[in-house]
């Protein structure tokens, strides 16, 4: 049975395909009813496998792609196997039922800019590729896009890069082992580039491991550059009820407060987060 509250959808979907694009990394395509609201880049969905002990609780996944066809909507999820739940998910075959709740959370805020830098650490590419896809669909040809993509090795990076929409964007790769691109953190490349960019005309969107985002925060603190980040946190409900995904933030007056990643996020202004915690 389909349930909708405001712009929220909950119903059963069915797997169209679930294929590996790199070691431990999968692209999941789900067929869902046309009633599903169009998600904004940066929003996420909660996925649940009814009756499965490996996924008793729903799991949050960034929206990686979305299309409405004649008789169905198609939701794409890019994920990495990191535990029992995602391991079981990776073994599901076409036709398997999966429950979808979403779209949830706050997405990226689009500002006019001559240059947009997308900074992704591994599976953090998922919402950023969706953002770029939408920009291409909207015919945005006046903005220069650069994708800073970091991964463990060449095999994983190349698999992830295959999910970047075709366009004129520039790809700057970095790997932990140096098997392709720069050897080291992707923020090292960004640091050098920021020294030569007109930061007031630049916007940065990022998603990836906390360590990467913390390094990014240190880079942009003293620069006049707009920067938003999508946080990755464990969630139980996805709708703000359980308070299990709170992060410490700082108000404009300097005082701190806690906000829910699932409700007030997952996208935040990078300067809003108290990274020292």
C-alpha positions as a Markdown table, in Angstrom:
| # | Residue | x | y | z |
|---|---|---|---|---|
| 1 | Unk | 0.0 | 0.0 | 0.0 |
| 2 | Unk | 1.3 | 3.4 | -0.9 |
| 3 | Unk | 1.5 | 6.0 | 1.8 |
| 4 | Unk | 2.2 | 9.7 | 1.2 |
| 5 | Unk | 2.6 | 12.5 | 3.7 |
| 6 | Unk | 3.3 | 15.9 | 2.1 |
| 7 | Unk | 6.3 | 15.1 | -0.2 |
| 8 | Unk | 7.1 | 11.7 | 1.4 |
| 9 | Unk | 6.5 | 8.4 | -0.2 |
| 10 | Unk | 6.6 | 4.9 | 1.2 |
| 11 | Unk | 5.8 | 1.8 | -0.9 |
| 12 | Unk | 7.3 | -1.5 | -2.2 |
| 13 | Unk | 9.7 | -1.4 | -5.1 |
| 14 | Unk | 11.2 | -4.1 | -7.2 |
| 15 | Unk | 14.8 | -4.5 | -8.2 |
| 16 | Unk | 15.5 | -4.1 | -11.9 |
| 17 | Unk | 19.2 | -4.8 | -11.7 |
| 18 | Unk | 21.9 | -4.9 | -9.1 |
| 19 | Unk | 25.3 | -5.0 | -10.7 |
| 20 | Unk | 28.9 | -4.7 | -9.5 |
| 21 | Unk | 30.8 | -1.7 | -11.0 |
| 22 | Unk | 34.0 | -2.2 | -9.0 |
| 23 | Unk | 35.2 | -4.5 | -6.2 |
| 24 | Unk | 32.7 | -4.1 | -3.4 |
| 25 | Unk | 30.7 | -1.4 | -5.2 |
| 26 | Unk | 27.3 | -1.9 | -6.7 |
| 27 | Unk | 24.7 | 0.0 | -8.7 |
| 28 | Unk | 21.1 | -0.8 | -7.6 |
| 29 | Unk | 18.2 | 0.1 | -9.9 |
| 30 | Unk | 14.7 | 0.0 | -8.3 |
| 31 | Unk | 11.4 | 0.1 | -10.1 |
| 32 | Unk | 8.9 | 2.2 | -8.0 |
| 33 | Unk | 5.4 | 3.7 | -8.6 |
| 34 | Unk | 5.1 | 6.9 | -10.6 |
| 35 | Unk | 3.8 | 8.6 | -7.4 |
| 36 | Unk | 7.3 | 8.8 | -6.1 |
| 37 | Unk | 8.2 | 12.6 | -5.8 |
| 38 | Unk | 11.2 | 13.8 | -7.9 |
| 39 | Unk | 14.1 | 13.9 | -5.5 |
| 40 | Unk | 16.6 | 16.8 | -5.3 |
| 41 | Unk | 20.3 | 16.1 | -5.5 |
| 42 | Unk | 21.6 | 15.5 | -2.0 |
| 43 | Unk | 18.4 | 13.9 | -0.7 |
| 44 | Unk | 18.3 | 10.2 | 0.4 |
| 45 | Unk | 16.0 | 7.3 | 0.7 |
| 46 | Unk | 15.6 | 4.6 | 3.4 |
| 47 | Unk | 15.6 | 1.1 | 2.1 |
| 48 | Unk | 14.2 | -1.9 | 3.9 |
| 49 | Unk | 14.0 | -5.6 | 3.2 |
| 50 | Unk | 10.9 | -7.0 | 4.9 |
| 51 | Unk | 11.5 | -10.0 | 7.1 |
| 52 | Unk | 15.3 | -10.0 | 6.6 |
| 53 | Unk | 17.4 | -10.3 | 9.7 |
| 54 | Unk | 20.4 | -8.7 | 8.1 |
| 55 | Unk | 18.4 | -5.5 | 7.5 |
| 56 | Unk | 16.0 | -5.3 | 10.4 |
| 57 | Unk | 16.3 | -1.6 | 10.4 |
| 58 | Unk | 16.0 | 0.5 | 7.2 |
| 59 | Unk | 19.3 | 1.9 | 5.8 |
| 60 | Unk | 19.9 | 5.3 | 4.3 |
| 61 | Unk | 21.3 | 5.7 | 0.8 |
| 62 | Unk | 21.9 | 8.8 | -1.3 |
| 63 | Unk | 19.9 | 9.1 | -4.4 |
| 64 | Unk | 22.3 | 8.5 | -7.3 |
| 65 | Unk | 19.8 | 8.7 | -10.2 |
| 66 | Unk | 16.1 | 9.1 | -10.9 |
| 67 | Unk | 13.9 | 8.9 | -13.9 |
| 68 | Unk | 10.1 | 8.8 | -14.6 |
| 69 | Unk | 9.1 | 6.6 | -17.4 |
| 70 | Unk | 5.6 | 5.8 | -18.8 |
| 71 | Unk | 4.6 | 3.2 | -16.3 |
| 72 | Unk | 7.2 | 3.4 | -13.6 |
| 73 | Unk | 9.8 | 5.5 | -11.9 |
| 74 | Unk | 13.4 | 4.3 | -11.6 |
| 75 | Unk | 15.5 | 5.0 | -8.6 |
| 76 | Unk | 19.3 | 4.4 | -8.7 |
| 77 | Unk | 21.4 | 3.8 | -5.6 |
| 78 | Unk | 25.2 | 3.6 | -5.7 |
| 79 | Unk | 26.5 | 1.7 | -2.6 |
| 80 | Unk | 29.5 | 0.0 | -1.1 |
| 81 | Unk | 29.4 | -3.3 | 0.8 |
| 82 | Unk | 30.4 | -2.4 | 4.3 |
| 83 | Unk | 28.5 | -4.8 | 6.6 |
| 84 | Unk | 25.9 | -7.6 | 6.9 |
| 85 | Unk | 23.1 | -5.5 | 5.5 |
| 86 | Unk | 24.8 | -4.3 | 2.4 |
| 87 | Unk | 26.4 | -7.7 | 1.8 |
| 88 | Unk | 22.9 | -9.2 | 1.7 |
| 89 | Unk | 21.7 | -6.3 | -0.5 |
| 90 | Unk | 24.5 | -7.1 | -3.0 |
| 91 | Unk | 23.1 | -10.6 | -3.5 |
| 92 | Unk | 19.6 | -9.6 | -4.4 |
| 93 | Unk | 18.5 | -10.4 | -7.9 |
| 94 | Unk | 16.0 | -8.7 | -10.3 |
| 95 | Unk | 12.4 | -9.0 | -9.1 |
| 96 | Unk | 13.2 | -9.0 | -5.4 |
| 97 | Unk | 10.9 | -6.7 | -3.4 |
| 98 | Unk | 12.4 | -3.8 | -1.4 |
| 99 | Unk | 10.6 | -1.1 | 0.5 |
| 100 | Unk | 11.5 | 2.5 | -0.2 |
| 101 | Unk | 10.8 | 5.6 | 2.0 |
| 102 | Unk | 11.7 | 9.0 | 0.6 |
| 103 | Unk | 12.9 | 11.3 | -0.7 |
| 104 | Unk | 14.2 | 12.5 | 2.6 |
| 105 | Unk | 16.3 | 15.4 | 4.0 |
| 106 | Unk | 17.7 | 18.6 | 2.6 |
| 107 | Unk | 19.5 | 18.6 | -0.7 |
| 108 | Unk | 22.2 | 20.8 | -2.2 |
| 109 | Unk | 21.5 | 24.5 | -2.5 |
| 110 | Unk | 22.2 | 25.7 | -6.1 |
| 111 | Unk | 23.8 | 29.1 | -6.4 |
| 112 | Unk | 24.8 | 30.8 | -9.5 |
| 113 | Unk | 28.6 | 30.4 | -10.1 |
| 114 | Unk | 31.0 | 30.3 | -12.9 |
| 115 | Unk | 32.8 | 27.3 | -11.5 |
| 116 | Unk | 31.5 | 24.3 | -9.4 |
| 117 | Unk | 33.9 | 21.9 | -7.8 |
| 118 | Unk | 32.5 | 18.5 | -6.9 |
| 119 | Unk | 34.7 | 16.8 | -4.3 |
| 120 | Unk | 34.0 | 13.1 | -3.7 |
| 121 | Unk | 35.6 | 10.4 | -1.5 |
| 122 | Unk | 34.7 | 7.0 | -2.8 |
| 123 | Unk | 31.0 | 6.3 | -2.7 |
| 124 | Unk | 30.4 | 9.9 | -1.9 |
| 125 | Unk | 30.3 | 10.4 | -5.6 |
| 126 | Unk | 26.7 | 9.2 | -5.6 |
| 127 | Unk | 24.8 | 12.4 | -4.8 |
| 128 | Unk | 27.4 | 14.6 | -6.7 |
| 129 | Unk | 27.0 | 12.6 | -9.9 |
| 130 | Unk | 23.2 | 13.1 | -9.5 |
| 131 | Unk | 23.7 | 16.8 | -9.1 |
| 132 | Unk | 25.9 | 17.0 | -12.2 |
| 133 | Unk | 23.3 | 14.9 | -14.2 |
| 134 | Unk | 20.6 | 17.4 | -13.3 |
| 135 | Unk | 22.7 | 20.3 | -14.3 |
| 136 | Unk | 23.4 | 18.7 | -17.7 |
| 137 | Unk | 19.7 | 18.0 | -18.1 |
| 138 | Unk | 18.8 | 21.6 | -17.4 |
| 139 | Unk | 21.2 | 22.7 | -20.1 |
| 140 | Unk | 23.7 | 24.5 | -17.8 |
| 141 | Unk | 26.5 | 25.2 | -20.3 |
| 142 | Unk | 27.8 | 28.4 | -18.7 |
| 143 | Unk | 29.4 | 26.8 | -15.6 |
| 144 | Unk | 32.7 | 25.0 | -15.5 |
| 145 | Unk | 32.6 | 21.7 | -13.6 |
| 146 | Unk | 35.5 | 19.9 | -12.0 |
| 147 | Unk | 35.2 | 16.6 | -10.2 |
| 148 | Unk | 37.8 | 15.7 | -7.6 |
| 149 | Unk | 37.4 | 12.0 | -7.1 |
| 150 | Unk | 39.4 | 10.0 | -4.5 |
| 151 | Unk | 39.3 | 6.2 | -4.1 |
| 152 | Unk | 41.4 | 3.3 | -2.7 |
| 153 | Unk | 42.9 | 2.2 | -6.0 |
| 154 | Unk | 42.6 | 2.5 | -9.8 |
| 155 | Unk | 40.0 | -0.4 | -10.2 |
| 156 | Unk | 37.6 | 1.2 | -7.8 |
| 157 | Unk | 38.2 | 4.8 | -9.1 |
| 158 | Unk | 37.6 | 3.7 | -12.7 |
| 159 | Unk | 34.4 | 1.9 | -11.7 |
| 160 | Unk | 33.1 | 4.9 | -9.9 |
| 161 | Unk | 34.1 | 7.3 | -12.7 |
| 162 | Unk | 32.0 | 5.2 | -15.1 |
| 163 | Unk | 29.0 | 6.6 | -13.2 |
| 164 | Unk | 29.8 | 10.2 | -14.0 |
| 165 | Unk | 27.4 | 11.6 | -16.6 |
| 166 | Unk | 29.1 | 12.4 | -19.9 |
| 167 | Unk | 29.9 | 16.1 | -20.4 |
| 168 | Unk | 32.7 | 18.6 | -20.6 |
| 169 | Unk | 33.6 | 18.4 | -16.9 |
| 170 | Unk | 37.2 | 17.9 | -15.8 |
| 171 | Unk | 38.1 | 14.8 | -13.7 |
| 172 | Unk | 40.9 | 15.0 | -11.2 |
| 173 | Unk | 41.7 | 11.6 | -9.7 |
| 174 | Unk | 43.6 | 10.5 | -6.6 |
| 175 | Unk | 44.2 | 7.1 | -5.1 |
| 176 | Unk | 45.5 | 5.8 | -1.8 |
| 177 | Unk | 48.1 | 3.6 | -3.6 |
| 178 | Unk | 48.9 | 6.0 | -6.5 |
| 179 | Unk | 47.8 | 3.4 | -9.1 |
| 180 | Unk | 46.1 | 6.2 | -11.0 |
| 181 | Unk | 46.2 | 10.0 | -10.6 |
| 182 | Unk | 47.7 | 11.7 | -7.5 |
| 183 | Unk | 48.9 | 9.5 | -4.7 |
| 184 | Unk | 47.3 | 10.8 | -1.5 |
| 185 | Unk | 44.2 | 12.6 | -0.3 |
| 186 | Unk | 42.0 | 14.2 | -2.9 |
| 187 | Unk | 42.0 | 17.4 | -0.8 |
| 188 | Unk | 45.7 | 17.8 | -1.6 |
| 189 | Unk | 44.9 | 18.5 | -5.2 |
| 190 | Unk | 42.1 | 20.8 | -4.3 |
| 191 | Unk | 44.3 | 22.8 | -1.9 |
| 192 | Unk | 46.7 | 23.6 | -4.8 |
| 193 | Unk | 43.9 | 24.6 | -7.1 |
| 194 | Unk | 42.2 | 26.8 | -4.6 |
| 195 | Unk | 45.3 | 29.0 | -4.5 |
| 196 | Unk | 44.7 | 30.0 | -8.1 |
| 197 | Unk | 40.9 | 30.2 | -8.3 |
| 198 | Unk | 38.7 | 33.2 | -7.9 |
| 199 | Unk | 36.9 | 31.8 | -4.9 |
| 200 | Unk | 34.0 | 34.3 | -5.0 |
| 201 | Unk | 33.0 | 32.8 | -8.3 |
| 202 | Unk | 33.4 | 29.2 | -7.1 |
| 203 | Unk | 31.1 | 26.8 | -5.4 |
| 204 | Unk | 32.2 | 23.5 | -3.7 |
| 205 | Unk | 29.9 | 20.6 | -3.1 |
| 206 | Unk | 31.4 | 17.6 | -1.3 |
| 207 | Unk | 30.5 | 14.1 | 0.0 |
| 208 | Unk | 32.8 | 11.5 | 1.5 |
| 209 | Unk | 34.4 | 10.2 | 4.7 |
| 210 | Unk | 34.5 | 12.5 | 7.7 |
| 211 | Unk | 38.3 | 12.8 | 7.6 |
| 212 | Unk | 38.0 | 14.2 | 4.0 |
| 213 | Unk | 35.3 | 16.6 | 4.9 |
| 214 | Unk | 37.2 | 17.8 | 8.0 |
| 215 | Unk | 40.3 | 18.5 | 5.8 |
| 216 | Unk | 38.1 | 20.3 | 3.3 |
| 217 | Unk | 36.7 | 22.5 | 6.2 |
| 218 | Unk | 40.3 | 23.5 | 7.1 |
| 219 | Unk | 40.9 | 24.5 | 3.5 |
| 220 | Unk | 37.9 | 26.8 | 3.0 |
| 221 | Unk | 37.7 | 28.4 | 6.5 |
| 222 | Unk | 39.8 | 31.4 | 5.4 |
| 223 | Unk | 38.4 | 31.6 | 1.9 |
| 224 | Unk | 35.4 | 33.4 | 0.5 |
| 225 | Unk | 34.0 | 30.2 | -1.2 |
| 226 | Unk | 30.6 | 28.7 | -0.8 |
| 227 | Unk | 30.8 | 25.1 | 0.3 |
| 228 | Unk | 28.2 | 22.5 | 1.2 |
| 229 | Unk | 28.8 | 19.0 | 2.4 |
| 230 | Unk | 26.6 | 15.9 | 2.6 |
| 231 | Unk | 27.2 | 14.0 | 5.8 |
| 232 | Unk | 27.2 | 10.2 | 6.1 |
| 233 | Unk | 25.7 | 9.1 | 9.4 |
| 234 | Unk | 24.0 | 6.0 | 10.7 |
| 235 | Unk | 20.2 | 6.4 | 10.9 |
| 236 | Unk | 17.4 | 4.3 | 12.3 |
| 237 | Unk | 14.3 | 6.2 | 11.2 |
| 238 | Unk | 15.3 | 8.8 | 8.6 |
| 239 | Unk | 12.5 | 11.2 | 9.6 |
| 240 | Unk | 13.9 | 12.9 | 12.7 |
| 241 | Unk | 12.1 | 10.9 | 15.4 |
| 242 | Unk | 14.9 | 8.8 | 16.9 |
| 243 | Unk | 17.5 | 11.5 | 17.3 |
| 244 | Unk | 20.2 | 8.9 | 16.5 |
| 245 | Unk | 22.0 | 11.0 | 13.8 |
| 246 | Unk | 22.6 | 14.3 | 15.5 |
| 247 | Unk | 25.7 | 16.4 | 14.9 |
| 248 | Unk | 26.9 | 19.5 | 16.7 |
| 249 | Unk | 26.6 | 22.7 | 14.7 |
| 250 | Unk | 27.4 | 26.3 | 15.3 |
| 251 | Unk | 24.8 | 29.2 | 15.0 |
| 252 | Unk | 25.6 | 32.5 | 13.5 |
| 253 | Unk | 26.0 | 34.0 | 17.0 |
| 254 | Unk | 28.6 | 31.4 | 17.8 |
| 255 | Unk | 26.6 | 29.2 | 20.1 |
| 256 | Unk | 26.4 | 25.5 | 19.5 |
| 257 | Unk | 23.3 | 23.3 | 19.0 |
| 258 | Unk | 22.6 | 19.8 | 17.7 |
| 259 | Unk | 20.9 | 19.1 | 14.4 |
| 260 | Unk | 19.5 | 15.9 | 12.9 |
| 261 | Unk | 21.4 | 14.8 | 9.7 |
| 262 | Unk | 18.2 | 13.1 | 8.4 |
| 263 | Unk | 16.0 | 16.2 | 8.9 |
| 264 | Unk | 18.1 | 19.4 | 8.9 |
| 265 | Unk | 20.6 | 17.6 | 6.6 |
| 266 | Unk | 22.2 | 15.6 | 5.2 |
| 267 | Unk | 23.5 | 18.7 | 3.4 |
| 268 | Unk | 25.0 | 21.5 | 5.5 |
| 269 | Unk | 27.1 | 24.6 | 5.0 |
| 270 | Unk | 30.6 | 23.3 | 5.8 |
| 271 | Unk | 31.1 | 26.2 | 8.3 |
| 272 | Unk | 28.1 | 25.2 | 10.3 |
| 273 | Unk | 29.5 | 21.9 | 11.5 |
| 274 | Unk | 31.7 | 21.7 | 14.6 |
| 275 | Unk | 34.4 | 19.5 | 13.1 |
| 276 | Unk | 36.5 | 19.3 | 16.2 |
| 277 | Unk | 33.9 | 16.9 | 17.7 |
